[in-house]
Amino acid sequence: MAFLSSHSSILTTTHSTSTHSLPKLLHCHHSSSSSATRPTALSFPNKPTTTPHTHNLSTTSVPINKWRTNVSFFPTFLKKPRDAKPIKEELLEAIAPLDRGADATPEDQERIDQIARKLEAVNPTKEPLKSDLLDGKWELIYTTSTSILQTQRPKFLRSRTNYQAINVDTLRAQNMESWPFFNQVTADLTPLNARKVAVKFDFFKIAGLIPIKAPDRARGTLDITYLDEELRVSRGDKGNLFILKMIDRSYRVPV
């Protein structure tokens, strides 16, 4: 009964530079027939010609590809979010043969955690505690919590199915086991932010009938990391992963 808490079980332009012809140096020729030196005729260069500065976009010696960058003209917020459906299908397919996690190897757990994180990245419900999608009865289809899976018991003494119900309007929650023991526990929820709650268990019910007050230490937190109309992913304060599917949206938790 720990899937509320482990306590219970982100142009260049080319400026053609001015090309000035360099002036020739003055020099003297020594005539072979005369010892006197006679300066040669002075030769002055033509007036320097200046090539005007032009922004030539079509002819440039620099390859255009060198300066090309991958620029998107569409803002990020206009991009279509990734579809969650194929990720959900991948997750459900990976979970199916693992008996809710009881038969999962460490490699299986790592793979499922990675797929769950991909799904959490496309969570359509950013504030689940303000959403009606959270209300109702959910069936646990996968967890890493050994206290819920009861892997220390023989298979015939393990709970066949586990449920969790949450009502946002009353901030109440309830965990339920099926055959053979039908144990239950109820809890009060205190929002810590728009997706995380503190959990305080109040009463256990043995066989669904005998009430026992929960000890004060029966507390924890639950972070709802993915939520849509049919699937929920949550993470507990001890690092356990919980994946649940909706089965009864009309269910009400006892107050």
C-alpha positions in Angstrom: 0.0 0.0 0.0 2.9 2.3 -0.6 2.2 4.0 -3.9 1.3 7.2 -2.2 4.4 6.9 -0.1 7.1 4.5 0.6 6.2 4.7 4.2 3.4 2.3 3.6 4.8 -0.5 2.2 17.2 24.5 -23.6 25.9 38.3 -44.1 28.6 39.0 -44.2 29.3 41.5 -46.9 32.7 41.7 -48.7 34.1 45.2 -48.7 36.3 45.4 -51.7 39.2 47.2 -50.2 40.7 50.2 -52.0 43.4 48.9 -54.3 46.1 51.6 -54.6 49.0 51.1 -57.0 52.2 51.4 -55.0 54.5 54.3 -56.1 57.8 53.2 -57.8 60.9 54.0 -55.9 63.2 56.7 -57.4 66.5 55.4 -58.4 69.7 56.4 -60.3 71.3 54.7 -63.3 75.1 54.7 -63.5 76.1 55.2 -67.2 79.0 53.1 -68.3 80.4 56.0 -70.4 80.4 58.7 -67.8 81.5 58.8 -64.2 78.8 61.3 -63.4 75.6 60.0 -62.3 72.6 61.3 -64.0 69.2 61.0 -62.6 66.8 59.2 -64.8 63.5 60.8 -65.8 61.2 60.8 -63.0 58.3 58.4 -63.4 55.2 59.1 -61.4 52.5 56.5 -61.0 49.1 57.1 -62.3 46.6 58.5 -59.9 45.5 55.8 -57.6 42.1 54.4 -58.5 39.8 53.6 -55.6 37.3 50.9 -56.0 34.1 52.1 -54.3 32.9 50.1 -51.3 30.1 48.0 -52.5 28.0 45.4 -50.8 28.2 42.7 -53.4 25.9 39.9 -52.3 26.2 37.9 -55.5 29.9 37.8 -56.1 32.1 37.1 -53.2 35.3 35.1 -52.9 34.1 33.5 -49.6 32.0 30.4 -50.1 28.4 31.1 -49.0 28.1 27.8 -47.3 30.9 28.8 -44.9 28.6 31.5 -43.4 25.3 29.7 -43.6 23.7 28.8 -40.3 20.7 26.7 -39.4 18.2 29.3 -38.4 14.6 28.4 -37.8 12.1 31.1 -38.6 9.5 29.4 -36.5 9.4 30.2 -32.7 9.8 27.2 -30.5 6.4 27.7 -28.9 4.8 27.2 -32.4 6.4 23.8 -32.8 4.0 20.9 -32.4 4.7 19.0 -29.2 5.8 15.4 -29.5 3.0 12.9 -29.6 2.6 10.9 -26.3 0.7 8.1 -27.9 3.7 6.0 -29.3 5.6 6.5 -26.1 2.6 5.2 -24.1 2.4 2.2 -26.4 6.1 1.5 -25.9 5.7 1.8 -22.1 2.7 -0.5 -21.9 4.3 -3.1 -24.2 7.4 -3.1 -21.9 5.3 -3.4 -18.8 3.0 -6.2 -20.0 5.1 -9.3 -19.3 6.5 -8.1 -15.9 3.6 -8.9 -13.5 3.3 -5.3 -12.4 7.1 -5.2 -11.8 7.5 -8.3 -9.7 9.3 -10.1 -12.5 11.4 -7.0 -13.6 15.1 -7.3 -13.7 17.3 -4.3 -13.0 17.7 -3.9 -16.7 13.9 -4.0 -17.1 13.5 -1.4 -14.5 16.1 0.9 -16.1 14.5 0.6 -19.5 11.0 1.3 -18.1 12.3 4.3 -16.2 13.8 5.7 -19.4 10.6 5.3 -21.3 8.6 6.9 -18.4 10.9 9.9 -18.4 10.3 10.3 -22.2 6.6 10.3 -21.4 7.0 12.8 -18.5 8.7 15.1 -20.9 5.5 15.4 -23.0 3.1 15.6 -20.0 0.0 17.4 -21.3 -1.2 18.2 -17.7 1.2 20.7 -16.2 -0.9 21.2 -13.0 -2.5 17.9 -12.2 -3.7 18.9 -8.8 -5.9 21.4 -10.5 -7.2 18.9 -13.0 -10.4 16.8 -12.9 -8.4 14.1 -14.7 -6.8 13.1 -11.4 -10.2 12.2 -9.9 -11.3 8.6 -9.6 -10.0 5.0 -9.1 -6.8 3.9 -10.7 -5.3 0.5 -11.1 -1.6 0.0 -10.5 0.0 -1.7 -13.6 3.7 -1.2 -12.7 5.8 -0.2 -9.7 9.3 -0.6 -8.4 8.0 -0.7 -4.8 8.8 -4.1 -3.2 6.5 -3.5 -0.3 3.5 -3.2 -2.7 4.6 -6.1 -4.9 5.2 -8.2 -1.8 7.9 -10.1 -3.5 9.1 -11.5 -0.1 5.9 -13.6 0.0 5.0 -16.7 -2.0 3.0 -15.7 -5.1 -0.3 -17.2 -3.8 -0.1 -14.8 -0.8 0.5 -11.7 -2.8 -2.2 -9.2 -3.7 -3.5 -9.8 -7.2 -4.4 -6.2 -8.0 -3.7 -2.8 -6.3 -5.8 0.3 -6.7 -5.5 3.9 -5.8 -8.2 6.5 -5.6 -7.8 10.3 -5.4 -10.4 13.1 -5.0 -9.0 16.5 -5.7 -11.9 18.4 -4.2 -11.6 16.7 -0.8 -7.8 16.1 -0.9 -8.4 12.5 0.0 -6.7 9.3 -1.2 -7.2 5.6 -0.7 -5.0 2.6 -1.5 -6.7 -0.8 -1.9 -5.6 -4.4 -2.3 -7.6 -7.2 -3.8 -7.6 -10.9 -2.8 -6.4 -12.5 -0.7 -6.3 -9.8 2.1 -8.3 -6.8 0.8 -6.4 -4.4 3.0 -7.0 -0.6 2.6 -5.5 2.6 3.9 -6.9 6.2 3.6 -4.9 9.4 3.7 -5.1 13.2 3.7 -3.3 15.1 1.0 -1.6 18.5 1.3 -0.5 20.2 -1.9 3.1 21.3 -1.9 2.9 22.7 -5.5 0.7 22.1 -8.5 1.8 18.5 -9.0 3.2 17.3 -5.6 1.4 16.4 -2.4 2.4 15.6 1.1 0.6 12.4 2.3 -0.5 11.7 5.8 -2.1 8.2 6.3 -4.9 8.1 8.9 -6.5 4.7 9.0 -5.7 1.2 7.8 -8.4 -1.4 7.3 -7.5 -5.0 7.8 -9.5 -7.2 5.3 -11.3 -4.0 4.5 -13.2 -4.2 7.7 -11.1 -3.7 10.9 -10.0 -0.1 11.2 -6.6 0.6 12.8 -5.3 4.2 13.3 -2.1 4.8 11.4 1.0 5.8 13.3 2.1 9.4 13.0 5.2 8.4 11.1 3.1 7.1 8.3 3.8 10.0 6.0 5.4 10.6 2.6 5.1 12.6 -0.6 3.8 11.9 -4.1 4.9 13.7 -7.3 2.4 13.3 -10.2 4.7 13.5 -13.3 2.4 12.5 -16.1 -1.4 12.7 -16.4 -4.0 12.2 -19.1 -7.4 10.7 -19.5 -6.2 7.1 -19.1 -2.7 7.0 -17.7 -0.9 8.4 -14.7 2.8 8.3 -13.8 3.9 9.2 -10.2 7.1 9.1 -8.2 7.3 8.6 -4.4 9.6 10.1 -1.9 11.8 7.0 -1.8 12.4 7.1 -5.5 9.8 4.4 -6.5 8.0 4.7 -9.8 4.2 4.1 -10.1 2.3 3.7 -13.3 -1.5 3.5 -13.2 -4.5 3.3 -15.6 -7.9 4.8 -15.0 -10.7 2.4 -14.3 -13.5 4.3 -12.6 -13.7 8.1 -12.8 -16.8 8.3 -10.6 -15.2 6.6 -7.5 -15.3 8.6 -4.2 -12.8 8.2 -1.4 -14.4 7.9 2.1 -14.0 11.2 4.0 
